[in-house]
Amino acid sequence: MAHRVMQKLLKTLPLLAILAVLTGCATVTNLTPSQYLRTPDNLYHFEVKLDTRQQSLRWDSIKPVVKIGDQEYPMELVRNLRNRWETQVPIAPDQKTVFYSYRFRYDYNDFNGPSSESRDSENYKLIVVEK
């Protein structure tokens, strides 16, 4: 009887591990203000922070982007910080409201070697205010 229980447990462990990796405890913190004054060059600073307890995550593989519609704007790691990224995004002069999200593409260590995954943040709203 104990042998059968152990066999069932061993069969479900890989599934549980995969689910833990896929659901990983990650928190995305949007550091971009909800409002910006219109800038002369129509470029706006976007910044995001990622916190996770996923030990299998390969931090050096994280490639975040800002998604606006079907456009993606790559982000760069903030100097001296391992979990914050930033970029400048152009917003058309006639656009007053922008809906955006962040997408994180990354690798993690799996039982069979490295695997890739992506995760999207919730949607955010940015309002560009005229001076």
Secondary structure in CASP SS format (residue, H / E / C, confidence):
PFRMAT SS
TARGET T0000
AUTHOR 0000-0000-0000
METHOD secondary structure of the structure
MODEL  1
M C 1.00
A H 1.00
H H 1.00
R H 1.00
V H 1.00
M H 1.00
Q H 1.00
K H 1.00
L H 1.00
L H 1.00
K H 1.00
T H 1.00
L H 1.00
P H 1.00
L H 1.00
L H 1.00
A H 1.00
I H 1.00
L H 1.00
A H 1.00
V H 1.00
L H 1.00
T H 1.00
G C 1.00
C C 1.00
A E 1.00
T E 1.00
V E 1.00
T E 1.00
N E 1.00
L C 1.00
T C 1.00
P C 1.00
S C 1.00
Q E 1.00
Y E 1.00
L E 1.00
R C 1.00
T C 1.00
P C 1.00
D C 1.00
N C 1.00
L E 1.00
Y E 1.00
H E 1.00
F E 1.00
E E 1.00
V E 1.00
K E 1.00
L E 1.00
D E 1.00
T E 1.00
R C 1.00
Q C 1.00
Q C 1.00
S C 1.00
L E 1.00
R E 1.00
W E 1.00
D E 1.00
S E 1.00
I E 1.00
K E 1.00
P E 1.00
V E 1.00
V E 1.00
K E 1.00
I E 1.00
G C 1.00
D C 1.00
Q E 1.00
E E 1.00
Y E 1.00
P E 1.00
M C 1.00
E E 1.00
L E 1.00
V C 1.00
R C 1.00
N C 1.00
L C 1.00
R C 1.00
N C 1.00
R E 1.00
W E 1.00
E E 1.00
T E 1.00
Q E 1.00
V E 1.00
P E 1.00
I C 1.00
A C 1.00
P C 1.00
D C 1.00
Q C 1.00
K C 1.00
T E 1.00
V E 1.00
F E 1.00
Y E 1.00
S E 1.00
Y E 1.00
R E 1.00
F E 1.00
R E 1.00
Y E 1.00
D E 1.00
Y E 1.00
N E 1.00
D E 1.00
F C 1.00
N C 1.00
G E 1.00
P E 1.00
S E 1.00
S E 1.00
E E 1.00
S E 1.00
R E 1.00
D E 1.00
S C 1.00
E C 1.00
N C 1.00
Y E 1.00
K E 1.00
L E 1.00
I E 1.00
V E 1.00
V E 1.00
E C 1.00
K C 1.00
END
